[in-house]
């Protein structure tokens, strides 16, 4: 129903010189809300789809014809950090060079839930196409299709909705060396 009025509303925003990206952002937020409870219940075959534009210009990752770019976690961009957090929470991360890869991944891997990261227009369009499974969207901080950025904490908070990690160090032994390093001794 939302997408029935998408083009006319975008046209109205554009005609009145309003930021038409707001339409896409609103659609993503509505879908995030609508699918939230179903998303929280998914525990198997959870995926995160990252755009290839998050990669560093110095990225040496190879592109697999089925799964997209295979990150080596070199630390040059946020993809490696997201992958490390995803592994802790049993999410599979795909760094996709385009929407055709998303179709391949859905066909081959058959995810039960999805976190998508993209610019608002791409995210809105992708969430519409993947509405058969519960998904959550996270916007890029900046777009431009080259060395873009995402708020990693936002992606992690979406993962936490399904797979929270308990506080690992509630009781930590503090040594004299630790106090010396902090300057408390």
N, C-alpha and C positions, 0 to 999 in steps of 0.2 A: 504494500500500500504506500509506504514511504517513497519508494522509487517511482511510483506513478507520477508524482508531482515534481520529481527531481529537475527535469529540464526546464519546465516553466518557472520554477522558483529560482533556479540559477539565472535564467534570463532576466527576471525581475530585478534581482540583486545587481546584475551587470548593468541593466538599463538605468538604474538609479545610482550608478557609480559606487555601489556598496561592495564590500569584500565578499565575493562569492565563494571563497574558501570556507566561510562560516557555514554554508549549507552542508558541505561535506563533513565538517567537524561535528555539526549537530547530528547528522545521520550516524556517524561513527559512535558518538556518545549514546544515542538512542539504542543502537545495536548492542553496545557494551552493556547497557542496563538490561535490555530484554533477555540477553543470553547469559547474564551473570550467574544465576542459580544453577542452570544446566552446566555451565562451564566449571563451576566449583566441584561438581560431582564426578567429573571425568578423571580417572586415575591411570588409564592405559593409553598408549600410543599418542601422547601429547606432543605437539610440535610447535616450534617457533620458526616463523618465516621472516628472514632478514633480507633486506634489499642489498644487492651487490655494491651499491653506492656507499655503504658504510665502510667498505674496505679502504685501507690506506692506498695512496698512489704507489707506494713501494711494496704492495702486497705481492707475494710470490705464490699464493695459493693456486692450485690447479683446478680447473673446472671439470667435474665429472659430468658426463652427458645425461645422467639420470638425477643426481642429487645436488647439482650446483657446485659452488666453490667449496673445497675442502680446506677449512681453516687450520692453520698450524699453531695458532695461539701465540704468535710472535710478539704481541704486545703493541703493535703499531696502530691498532684501532680498537674500538669497543667490542668487536665481534668475539674476540678471544675471551674477554671477561664475561660476556653474556653466556658463552658456551660453558665456561667453568661453573657458573651458577646453575645453568640448565642441567648439567650432568648430576649435580647434587640433588636435583629435584626430579630426575627421570624424564626430562624433556629432550627431544631430539631437535637439533637446530639445523636448519637448511639456509644457506646463503644463496639466494636465487638470482640469476641474471635476468629473469623476465617471467611474465605470467604463464608462458607455456611450461615452464618448469614446475609451477604450482600444480598444474593439471597432472603432470607426470607423478609428482610426489603424492598427490591425493589418490591417484589410481594405484600406485605401487605400495605405498606405506599405509594407506587407509587410516589416517588419524581420527581420533575420537574428539579432539579439541585442538584449538589453534590460537596462538598469539601471533598477530601480524604487526609488523613494523613497516611504516611507509609514510610518504607525504599524505596529507588529508585526501586529495583527489584519488590517488591510487588505493589508499586504505579503504575508502568508502566503496569504490568499485570492487575491490577484492572481497570485502566482507559481504557484499551483495551476492557475489558468485559462490562464495563458500558458506552460505547461510544454512546449508544442510547439516553443518556441525556447529556446536557452540564455540564462539570465538570472542576474542578480546583484541582491541586495536590500540596501538601506541603510536603517536605521531613522531615524526622526525623533528628535532629541534630546528634544524635548517634543512632545506632541500636544495636542489640544484643538480642532482644526479651525479655528483662527484664529491667524494670525501664528506659525506653528510654526517650528522651526529644525531644520537638519540640519548635521552636521559636513561641511563642504564638502571637507575633506581626504579624508574617507572616500569621497566620490563620485569625486573625482579619482583616488584610488588604484584604484578599480574601472575607471575609464577607462584608466589606465596599464597594466592587465593586457593590454589589446588594442592600445592605441596610445600607447606611451611616446614622450615628446618628449626627444630627446637634449639634454644640457646645452648650452644656447645660448651661454654665455659662459665657456668654458674659458679662453681667452686674452683677457683684457680689458686694454686699455691704461689705465693709471692716470695721471691727470694731476696736476699740482701743485695744481690747484683741488680735486680729489677729496681729496687729503691734507689740505688746509687745512680743508675741511668736517668731516673726521673729527677734526681737532685734532692730527694727527701732525706738523705742521710748526710 
